[in-house]
């Protein structure tokens, strides 16, 4: 009986194990995992950051869902280490242009168009899996003229077709006066994704 009393006394007099540190670590890890998952999921639903445009025509754009707007051919030129893809006034007027960069042993088809929110996007005019270089706009969609794959005109998210994961690759550009420019080094380094 004395032994039994000693055991009971030890339960009350000895310090209890504290699991606070363990619970704190588990809690912090849980929060970090939840935040990481949130950012991963939210970023996967956003367009590529380079889709953000430098130029804006100052009004929203609505394209006809019943008519095809084909690319208008425009000339590009090189000045001071920059490719002048086109001018903002040309894009405002034509809405959808096609040109090409031909320098330093490279040939890259390029396009510029006005998105529905009025911003100007510049991209490589190339549907990589099917090798199509020309597109048209119908409604709020950009469509490959070779395979018929469609992407949302604002976000370039794939909507239908076999090449949805390879929209025209958006390029970061700058606006210098009326000129839409891309550094030659960026174009010289560009490679198809597939």
Secondary structure, DSSP 8 states (H G I E B T S, - for coil): -HHHHHHHHHHHHS-----HHHHHHHHHHHHHHHHHHHHHHHHHTS--GGGS-S-B-SS-----SSS-EE-EE---EEETTEEEEEEHHHHHHHSEEEEEEEETTEEEEEEEEE-TTSBEEEEE--BTTTTB--EEEETTEEEETTT--EEETTT--EEESTTTT----B---EEETTEEEEEHHHHHH-----
